[in-house]
C-alpha cells in the first residue's frame, strides 16, 4: 500500500526528498519476500503482461523455443517507442498513467489492448521488410538491440496476437497439475484441441495454428510438477510411444519442447559448475527428465530424438566426470596421516576444506543414484569404490594417530577424525558414523589415561 501511495504521489507531481530511495528499498524488500508489487504508471509493464508466462531469467541470446528473455524487454520497448510507433507509445504512457491514477484499471487495459493490435501490425510490417534482405535484417537487429532480434519480434507478435486465446487457456488450466496421469492428460488435451480449433490461419488479427498451439503447450508445461510429463500428451494423441506415430500428430512439438528444456538444463549445469555453486537440484531434474524421455518414448538410437538425447547424456557425463573423479583424491589429501613435525602446534583442518569435502562426497553419492540415466556409471563406481576403501582403512590410522598424539598436534589430528566422521556419515550412514564417534571418544579417554602416570 505504501508503494502504491508513493507512486501515486509521483504521478501527481508531488516531490518529496528521499521518495526514490524509499521506493527502491521497499521494492527490494518485497522482492526478497517474493510478494508481487502492482506497478502504477508503468506502461511497458502493462504492455508486456500477456508475455509474462513465457519470460525466462536467462541470457538474451538463449535458444529456448517460444520464450523471451526478461532482459530483452527493455530494449524491445525502447525500439517500439523510438522507431516503431513513437507517438502511440508516448500517448499510451500518459493515458494509462491518468487512468491508473483514477483507479480505472478497465480503461488502462482498454488502452493497452488497442496498442497491442497496432503494435502487432507494425511489427509484422517490419518483419516483412527483412525477408531475403540481409542488410535490412542487420539494421533491424541493431535497432531492436537484442542478440535474437528477429526471433524475439516473431515471438512477441505471436504472443500478442494470440493473447486472448492464451489468456482463456490460462483460466481453464489448473494452477498446478500435481499428477499428470490419464484422466488429467485427456482433460488437458481436450482443452488444447478446442483452443486450436478456434484459432484460424493468419487473417487480420488471427494467429497461425502452429504458433498458438506451441504457446499453449508451454503454458501447460509451466503448470506441470515435472515438465517432462508434457510428452504424455504426444503419447496419448498417437496412442503409441513410437516416434514415427508421434511425429504424425501436432503433439510432436511436446518432444521438441522437452528436449529443448533438457538442453537448457545442461547449460545451467555447466554454468553452476563453473561458478562452483550447488548443482544437486539440477542433477535431479536432469535425471528425472532423461529417465522420463527414455521410459515414456520408444526412441531408437538411430532416430533424430535418440541421437539428440544421446548427445545430451554424453555432454552431462563429460561435465560431471571431472568432479566425480577428483573427489576421492580431495578427501585423501585432506585426511592423509601427517608426521608430527609437519603439523603446526594447535592448528586445525581448514573448515572451508572440510565443508567442500562434505559437499563433494554428497555429490558423488547422489551421482550413484543418477549414474545410469546420466551415463556416468563407470566413473561413479570407480570413484565411490576408491573413496570407500580409503575411509575403511584410513579412519583406523587416524584414530591410532590421535591416540599417540602430543599436546601440539592433538587438535589437528582430532579435526581430521571429526572430518572423517562427517564424510563417513554420508558414505556409510549414521550407524557407522556413530560407531566412529564412540571409537574416537574411547581413543581420547585411553590416551588421557595413559598420559596420567607419566605426569605423576
N, C-alpha and C positions, 0 to 999 in steps of 0.2 A: 504493500500500500504506500509505503514511503517513497519507493522508487517511482511509482506512478504519479504521485503528487509532485515530486521534484521535476519529473519530465513535463508534466502539465505546466508547471511554472516556467520552464524554459520555452515552451511553445507560446505562452502568453507574453514572453519577453522579459519576465522577471529575472533580474540579475542579482544573485547573492554570492558573496565571497565564499569560495570553497565548495560550491554546488557540484562542479565537475568531479572534484576529488571524492566527495561523499558518494556520488552516484557510482563512480568507479569502484570504490571499496564495497559498496552494497552489492553490486553485481558480482564481484569476485566472491563474496561470502555466500551468495545464493547459489552460484555455480558450484561451489565446493560442496554444498548440501544437496546438489542435484535437483534444485527447485526451478521450474520454468519461470521466466520473468516476462510478463507481457510488455513488449516494447511499444511505446507510444511515439507516433511521428516517424516511424521507420518505414518509408515507402518500399525500400528494397526488400525488407523482411516480409512485408505483405505480398510483394510480387512473387517471391520465391517460395511462398507457403506450400503450393502444390508439389514442389520438388523435394520437400523435407524427407519423405520416406526413402528417397533414392540418393541422399547425400552420404558421403563417406569421409571419415577423417583420414585422408591419405594424401600422397603427393599428387600434384596437379597432372603429372604425366602417367598416372595409373593406367592399367589396361582392363579394368573390370567392366564387364558388359552392362550397359543400362544404368551406369552410375555417374554421378557428378562429384568431383572433389569439392568439399566445402570451401577450400581456399580459392577455388576458381570463381566463386560467385561475385566477389568484389570486382575483379577485372571485367567480368561479363556485364555487370550492372553499369560499370563506368562506360563500357562500349555502347550499351543501349542508350545511356543518357547523353553521350557525346556524339556518336556517329550515326546511330540507327534512328532514333526518334527523340531528339533533344527536347523539343518543345513539350511533347506529351509527357515525358518523364518528369520534367520540371513541374508541369501542371499537376501531375499525379501527387508529387511530394507535397505541394501546397494544399491541394484539395483534401487529401487524406489527413493531413495534419489538422485541418479545420474540422473534418468530420469526427476524428478521434477525440479532439478537444471537446467536442459537443457530445461525446459518448454515443455517436451514431455509427456503430460498427457496420450496420447494414449498408449505409451509404458508402463507407470506405470500401467494403467488399465489392459493391457495385462498380465503383470507380476502377478498382484493380482488375476486375473481370473484363471490363471494356478495354483496358490497356493490354491485357493478355491477348485478346483477339487481334488487336492491331500489331502487337509485337510478333505474334506467330507469323502473320502475313509478311511483315518486313523482314523477318529472319529467313523465311522461305525465299524471298526475292534475293536476299544477299547470298544465300547458298547457291541459288540458280546461276548467278553470275560466275561462280567458281568452276562450274562444270567444264572440264577439259582445259582449263586455263591455269597453268601452274603459277604464273606471275600474280594473277588475281588471288589465288589461294594463299600465296605467301603474304600478300598485302593484308588479306583478311585476318590471317593468323597474327600478324603484328598488331593490327587494330584491336582484336579481341584480347590478346595478351596472355593466352594460356597455351601450354605446350600441345594440347589436343583441341585446338580451336574449333575445327570443323566438326569433330566428333561431339564436342561439348554443345555446340549450337544445335546439331541434329537431335541430340538427346533432349535438350531443353524444348525444342519445337514439339517433339512427340509428347512430352510430359504436359506441356501447357495446352496443347490441342486436345489431349485426352483427359484433361483434369477432372471433368465432371464424371466421366465413366469410372476413372480410377478412384475418385472420392466415394462414389457409390459402392465400389468393390470394398474399399476400406471399411465402410459402415457395415457391410454384410458379413465380413470375415470376423471370426472370434479374435479378440485382442491377443490371446496366447493359445496356440494349439499345442497342448502338452503331449497328447498321444495321437499320432497321425496314422491310425490304423484304417481298416477297410471302410468302415462307416464314415469316418471323417474325410477320407480320401474321396469317396463318392460324392459327399456333400460339397466339398471344395471344387471338385471337377464340374459339378452341375453349375455352380456359380460362375466359374470361368467360362464354360461353354456358352452360358446365357449372355455373359458380358461380350464375348467375341461375336456372337450372332447379332448383337445390337449395333456393333461398330461397323462402319461401312468403308469402302475404299475412299481414297483421299479426294473428296469433293468438297469445296468450300472449307468449312471448319472441321470436317471429318478426320478420322485417324485411320491409317492403314492397319489392317488386321494384325500383321506380324508385330508391329510396334506395340499396340495396346495389349496384345497377348503376352509379350515378353515382360512388360512392366507389371502386368497382373501377376505373373509368376514370381517376380521379385517381391511384390507385396506379400504373397503367400509365404515365400521363403523367410521374410522378415518376422513372420508370426510363429514360425516353427521352433520348437525347442531344440531340434537338431536339423539345421538347414539341409543336410544331405538327404533327408527324407523326402525332399521335393521330387526325387526321381520315382517315388511310388506312384505319382500321377501318370508318369510315362508308362510304367508297367501296367497300370490299370487301363489306360487308354488303348494300349496294344494288346491287352490280355495275354502278355507274354513278356519274359525277361530277355528275349533275343534282340540283339541290337538291330538286326535287319528289320524286324517287325516294328520296333520303336521308331526307327528312322522314317517310317512311312506315316507317322502321326505328327500333328503340330507340337505334341508334347516332347518331341526330340529336344526342344530348347531347354528342358529341365536338366538334361545331362550336360549340355554345354555350360549352363549356369553353374552347376555343382562342380564340374571340373575347373571352371574358371575361379570359383571361390577357393578350391583346394590349392591351385597355383598361387593365389594371393596369400594363403596361409604359409606357404613355403617362403614367400618373400618376407612375411612378418617374422618367421623363424630366423631367417638369415639376418635380418636387422637386429633382432633381440640378442642373438648370439654375438654379433659384432659389438653391440653396446654392453655386453655382459650383464644382461637383465634376465630375470626368471623366465623360463620357457615352458613350464610344466603344463599350463592350461593350453598353450598352442599345441604341444605334443599330443595331449589327449584329444583335442579337436581333430587334429590331423589323423590320428589313429582311427577314431570313430568314423571319420568321413571315408577314408580309404577302405576300411572294413565294410562300410555300408555300400560303397560302389561295387566292391568285389562280391559281396553276398547277394545284393539285390539284382545285379545285372549279370547276364552271361556274356562276358566280353572275351573274345578270343585274343590271343597275344598278337595276332596279325591285323586286328581291326584298328581303325584310327583311334577309337577311345581306349582300347587296350594299350596301344603304343604310348598314348598321351599319359595314361596312368602309370605305365612302367617308367616313363621319363620322370614323372613327379616322385615316385618312390626312390629312384636312383639318386635324384638330387637331394632328397631328405637324408638318405643314407650317407651321402658324401658330406653333408653338413654336420651330421652327428658323430661320425666315426672318430674324428679328431678328439672331440670332447670325451667320448667313451674310452678310447684307447689310452688317453693320458691320465685318467682318474686313478688307476692303481699306483702309478708312479708318483703322483702328487701325494697320496696318502702315505706311501712308503717313505718318501723324503721327510715327511712331517714326523713320522713315528719311529724312524730308524734309531736304534740304540747309539748313544754317543759316549765317548770317553769323558771322564770327569774333567780332564784338562780342557776339553772343547766347550764346556758349559760355563757361562759367566755366573758368578755367585749370585744366587737369589733370582735368577732370570726365569721367565715362563715362556711357553709357546705363544706366538702371536695370536691373539683372539680372532683377528681377521682371517688368518690362515686356517684356523680351526673351523670357523664358520664356512669358509669356502670348501674345505674338505667335506664337511657335512652336506652341503648343497650338492657337491659333485657326486657323492655316494647316493643321495636321494635320486638324483638324475639318472645314475646308472641303474639303480633298482627299478625305477619307473620304465626305463628303456627295455628291461627284461619283459615287462608286460606288453609293451608295444612292438617288440622286436620283429615279429612275423610280418605284420602289415607294413611296417616302415622299412623292411629289407635290411635289418641290422642284426640278424640272428648271430652270425659268426663273430662279429666284433664284440657284441654284448656278452655272449657266452664266454669268450676268451678273457675279457676284462673282469667279469664277475668271478671267474674261477681264480684268476691271479690275485684279486683282492681278498677272496675268501681264504686262500692258502696263506697269504701273508698275515692276516688277522689271527688265524688259528695258531700259527707258530710264533708270530711276533709279540702277541699280547703276553704270553708267558715270559718272554725275555724282558719285557718292560716291567712286569711285576717283580722279577728277580732283581733287576737293576734298582728298583725302588727300595727293595729290602736292604740292599747293601749300600744305599746312598749315604753320603755325608751331609752335614748341615748345609753346605754350599750348593750342592747340586740337587738336593731333595725336592725343592719346589718345582724345578724344571721337569724332573722325572715324574712327579705327581701330575703335572699338567699333561704330560704325554699319556699317562694312564687314563686320565679323565677324557682326553680326546679319543683314545682307543675305545672307551666305553660308549661314547656318543656315536661313533661310527658303527660299532658292533650292534648297537640297538637298532640301527637301520637295516643292517645286513642280516643279522641272525634273530632279531626280535627282542622283546622286553625281558623275557625269562633269562635268556643268555646274558643280557646286559646286567640284570640284577645279580646274577652269579658273579660276574666280574667285579661289581661294586663290593660284594661281600669279600671276595678274594683280596681286593685292594685294602679293605679295612683290616682284614686279618694280617696281611703283609705289614701294614703300618704299625699295628699293635705289636706284632712279633719283633719288628725292628726296634721299636722303642724299648721292649723288654730286654732285648739283647744288649742294648747300649747302657742300661742302668748299672750293671755291675762294673762296667768299665769306668763310669763316672765315680762310683763309690771307691 
